[in-house]
């Protein structure tokens, strides 16, 4: 397990933009995060504006000149958007193609036709995990809720027995698996290898989703026994289509970027010679940009044209997919600005200085920081971005595998105990027709299980690899 020590945490020195002492920096960090929390929770300010104001407040409290604080923030925002903005956009396009073509419905209907009885919760977690790969959490919920409600109603199942596995599958993908925004930003911040992170993320995700999904759903169904609310069953996208893509080709399209990125990671390990043609080819086709771009282009034919979309309809689908992610992109960018401000005022070096005498594992520290920010702000993405900025210096001398585990520890911590300051909490509450107490007993507890189990598995893996 990677522990914090003088030898292992030697990082490249960054000239801070302030000469503030550790005490003032510590107060500045707490004040900056407090400003963000207060603006999001009390004043209901958009997370992008809250992160922007909080970053400038952090610089001011740390005694940094305002012009340098602004430069740090805008520089961090620009580099973050440059690093992950295109990937988020491509993921959104693929997700929109999957939804509008009826491909998502085809996956759902095919798996449900072959499952029944006790296998149904397992079928739901499988559906959610596959669909959750290219989709944002909120989009995945909107896609899956009609299926969850219809299955619960027609099969006379407990709503929680079907709903919890679906939510667990989506949430685990959102927190741990690239190309979701949180993991992508954390990978960029700590300079982790995307392919290795993806491979280890899948390894951690499988047992986590089983425990938090089908297994916990048995308990959740006993705690909260509610019927599926009739009014919340909306129309499915494919009901307006004359035809839709086949199951096999849809799954292949969704998994294409994952396969390409994993193939690159495998070739890097097996060949381990950057000069060989094979590795250079896979370095290109397995890069996130090319892998996702390939999936989008393939998806236009295997999903869009297979559903009978014209060129104009395809163009409209792509256009509509980009508008909803503007907010996400700006939040992620502002989070990158906050991260860079933290680094530039010297917080990273402060953590290194304090950590010299600590015996706490670096991965556990990363998890705890992400948990604290998640509980305060309610946003898994904000928690991931902020925690990644704080612990990035700890990755300086980590191995490739441990740097990937650091990303997963942050992702696991960012999912801890969703409550009333999280938009996802209210989304689940309203769709499932629950009251606040019932939502805490089911959704909030499920999120906590995911966070603790995934965090524990990450620590366990760090002892082995």
N, C-alpha and C positions, 0 to 999 in steps of 0.2 A: 504494500500500500504506500502511496506517495505521501510522505509527511512534509510538513513545513520545516525546513532547516536552512542554515546559512548556505551550505554547499548547493542544495538543490534549487534554491530560490534566487540565485544570482541572476539578475535581469539587466538588460541594457539600460544604462542610466539615461533618463530623459530630463532635460533641463526644465524645471518647473517654471511656470509663469508667475509664481509668487514665492516669497521667502517665508511664508507663514510656518509656524511651528506645528508639531503634531497635534497639540491640544486645539489650536485654532482650526486646523484642517479637519479634525474629528467633528468639531462643532459645525463646521461648514457643510460637511457631508450630511449630517443629521438634519441641519436646517434646510439644505437643498431638497432632500427627500421629503421632509415635512411639508415644504411648500408644494411639491408635486402632489402629495397625498391630499392635502387640504383643498387644493384647487380642483382635484378630480372628485373627491368625495363630498365636500361641503358645498362648493360653488358649482359643481357639475360642469366644470370646464372641460372641453375636449382634451384628450390626452396629449395631442400634438402641441397645443398651446401651453398646457401645464408643464410638459417637459422642456419647452423652450424657456418659459419664465423660470422654472426650477434650475435650469442650467446656468442662466445668468445670475440667479440668486446665489448659487453655489460659488461662482467666481467672485461675486461681491463679498460674501461672507469670508472667503478665503483670502481676501485682500488683493486679488488679482486686478490689474488695470482692466477697465471695461472693454477697451478695444481688443485686448488680447483674449479676454473671455469670449467675446463675440467671434473672433477668428477661430478659436478652438471649437466652438459650437458649430459654426458653419462648415469648418473643415471636416469635422466628424460626421455631420449630416451628409455632406457631399460624398465622402468616401463610402459611407454605409449604403446610400442609395445606389452608388456606382457598383458596389459589390453584390448587392442582393436585389436591387430594384427590378432588373430585367427578369431575374428568376421568379420573383413574386408575380410579375405580369404574365409570364409564360405559364406558370401554375394556374393562374386565374383563367386564362384562355382554355387550357386543357380541361379544367373543371367545368367551365360553361359548356364546352362541346359535349362533355360527358352527360351533363344534365339535360340540355336542350334536345339532344339527339335521341334521348330515351335509353342511352347506354347504361346509365345508372339503374334505371328501372328494369332493364334486361338482366343485369347482374342480380338484382334483388329477387325478381320473379323466378329466375332459374334456380337459385339456391333454395328459395322457399318451397318450390315445387318438389324438391328432393328431400326436404327436412320436415319433421313433424314431431309432436310429442316432446319427449325430453331433449331431443336434438335441437329444438327451435332456438333456445338461448345461444347455443353454440353457432347456429346458422347466423343469428343476428350479429354476433361479435365478428364473425368472418366477413359478413357483408360490410359492416361499418369500417373494419380495418382496410379492406380493399378499396372501398369508395373514399375513405379518409385520406388515402395517400396523396392524391392531387388536390384535394379540396380544403378550403379554410373550414375551421370548426363550425362557424355559424352556418355556412352554406351546406355542410354535411348534415347538420341538424334539420335544416329546412327540407332537405331531400329525403331524409330517413324517417322523420316524424310521421308522415302519412302511412308509411309501411308499418312502423311500430304500432300505430293505433289500429290499423286494419287487421294486422295479425292478431293483436290482443283481442279485438272484438270478435273476429270470425272464428278464431280457435278457442275462445273463452279462456284465454290465459290472463294471469295477473299482469297488469300494465308494467309493474316494476320488473317482473321476471323477463319481459321482452325488452323493455326500455333501457334498463341499466347496462346490459351487455352492449347495446348499440352505442350508448353514450361513452362507455369505457373504450370501445374501439376507436371512436373519433378522438377522444381526449388524449389517449396514449400517442396516436399518430401526430396530433397537434403539438404535443410537448416534446417528443423525443426524435421524431423522424424528419430529416430534410426531404423535400424542399419546403417545409413549413417555415414561415418567417422567423420565428423564435430561434429554432436550432440553426438556421442559416446565419443569422446575425451572430450567435454565440460562436459558431465555427469560424466566422470571419474575425471576430474579436480576439480569440485565443490562438488563431492561426492553426486550427486543427485540420486534419485530413478528412475531406468530406466522405470519401469512400469507406474509410475505416470507421468513421462515426456512424455512417449509415448501417454498416454491417453489425457493429456492436449495439447500435440502437435497436435493430430488429431482434437481436439476441436478448436484450433486456425487455423489449416490448411484449414478446410472446408470453412468458410466464406472468408478467404484470397484468396483461389484459385478461388472462384466464382467471386470475385471482380476483381482480376488481370487477370483472364482468359476470360470466356465468355463475361463479361460486358465490360472490357477494350478493348476486341478485336473489338467491334463495332467502337470504336473511332480510334483504330489503323488502321483498314481497310479503314477509310476515310482519315487518314493522309498519309498512304502509300498503294497505290493500285497497286500491282504488280502481274503478272501471275506466276504460278509455273514454275521454270526453267527446261526445258526438260532434260538437260544434267546431272542433279543431282538426277535422279531417279535410284538408284542402285537396284541390284537384292535382293530379300527378301530371308532370310535363308531357309524358308520352301519350296521354289520352287524346291529344289533338293531332297525333301523327298517324299517317297511313301505314308506315313501316318503321322499324328501328333496327340498329345493328345487332349482329349475333353475339352470343355470350362469349365465345372463345376469343373473337377478334377484339371485343371490348376490353376484356381482362388483359389481353396481350398489349393493347395500346396503353392502358393505365400503368402496367408494370414495366413498359419499355424503358423509361428513364432510370428506374431503380436498377434494372438489369444492366444497363450500360454503365452506371456509376459503380456498381458492385464489380463488374468485369474489370474496370480500370483498377480498382483497389486490389483485385486478385492478381492481375498482371504485374502491378507494382511490387507485390510481395514475391511472386514466383520468379519473374525475370530480373528485377532489381538492377537494370542497366539502362539509364535514360538515353543512351546513344543508339540502342537497337530500334529497328524500324517498328517492330511489334509494339514495344512500349510507347513509342512516340505516337503511333496510330491510336492506341487506346487512351493515351493522355488527352487526345483531341476529342474522340467520340464519347469518352467517359466524363468529360468536363460537364458540370451542371448545366451550363448554357447550351451546349450542343445537344446533350441528352434530352433536355426539356424541349428545345426547339425541334428536335427530331420527332418527339412524341406529338407535339402540336401539329406539325406538318402531316405526319402519318394519320393523326386523328381527324384531320379535315377530310380525308378520304374514307378511313375505316369507320368513323362515327358520323361525320356530317353528310358526306355523299351517300353513305349507306342508309341514312334516314330520309334521303330524297331532298336534301338541302340544295338550293341553287347557289350560284356564286354570290349573288346578292345576299341571300340568307346567311351564308357563311361569313361574309363580311360584317353583316349586322351583329351576328353572334359574337364575333371577336370584339367588335366595338363596344357592345353592351357588357362584355366581361371586364373591361378595363375601368369603367367608371366607378364601380363599387370599391375597388381596391385603392383608390386615391387616398382615402383616410388611413388605411392600413399602412400604405407606403410612407405617408408623412409621419405617422407615429413611430414607425421603425427608424426613419431617418432622424427624427428628433431624439429618439433613444440613443442612436449612434452619436449625436452631438453631445448628449449628456455624458455618455461614456468617455468621449474624447476630453471633455472638460474635466472629468474626474482624473483622468490620466495626467493632463497637462498641469493641473494645480498641484500634483505630487501625491495624490491619494494612493496610487499604486505603490509608490516607493514607501509611503508610510505603512502600508499593510505589510510590506516585506520587512521593514525595520521592526515592527511590532512582533512579527511572526518568528523572529529568530529564536526565541526561547519557548515557543509554543510546541506542544506535542500533538495538537489536533491535526488530523489528516486534512490535506488541502481539499480533497473531494468533499469531505463533510462540511468544511467551512463554506465552500461554494454552495452546497445544498442549503445550509442554514441562512446564508445571505439572501438567496433566492426566495426562500420561505418567508423571511421577514418582509421583503418588498412585495411579495404576492399578497400577504395578509393585509398590508397597508394600502396598496393601490387597487387590488382586485384584478389586475391585468397580468395574465401569464406572460404576454409579450413584453410588457414594461419590466416585469421582474427578471425575465431572461436577459434582456438588453442591459439593464442596470447592473445586475450581478456579474455578467460577463465583463463589463467594463471595470468593475472593482477587483475581480480576481484574475484578470488577464496576465498581470506580471507573474503570477504563480506558475504559469505554463511555460515560462522561459526555458527551463532545462528539463521539462518533462519529456518522456518518450512519446512517440506517435500515438500509441494505444492509450496512454494515460491522459494525453491532451484530449483525445476523443471522449474518454470517460469523464473529464472535467466538464465538457459540453453537456453530457447526459446527466451529470449530477445537477447542473444548473437547471436543465429542462425539467428534471424530476421535482426539484424544489419549487419551480414556478407553478406547479399544479396543485400545491397544498391547499386544502380547505377553502374552496370557493364559497363566498358568502355574499351578503347583501350589496357589497360594493363591486360585484362582478356582473357584467352584462349577461354572461352565460347562465348565471344563477336564475335571473328573471326569465330568460328565454325558456329554460327547462320548466320552471314553475308554471308559466302561462300555458305552454304547449301541453303539459301533462295534467293541467287542472289541479295543481297541488296548492296547499297553503305554505307559508314560510317554514313552519316547523317540519312539515313533511319533506320539503325540498332539502332541508339541512340533514334530515335522517337518511336521505337516499343519495342525492347528487353530491352534497358536500362531503359526506362520509366516503363515497366512492372516490372522489378526487383525492382525498387524504390517503386512502389505501393505495392508489396509484403512485402518489408521491413517495410514500414510505417504502413500498415494495420496490419500486424502481431505484430509489436511492440506496436501499440495502443491497440490491443486486449489483449496482455499480461499485459499491465498496467491496463486495465479494469478488467481483471480476478483477479489481485492482490488486487483490492478493494473488491472483492466479497468473495474470498476464503481465 
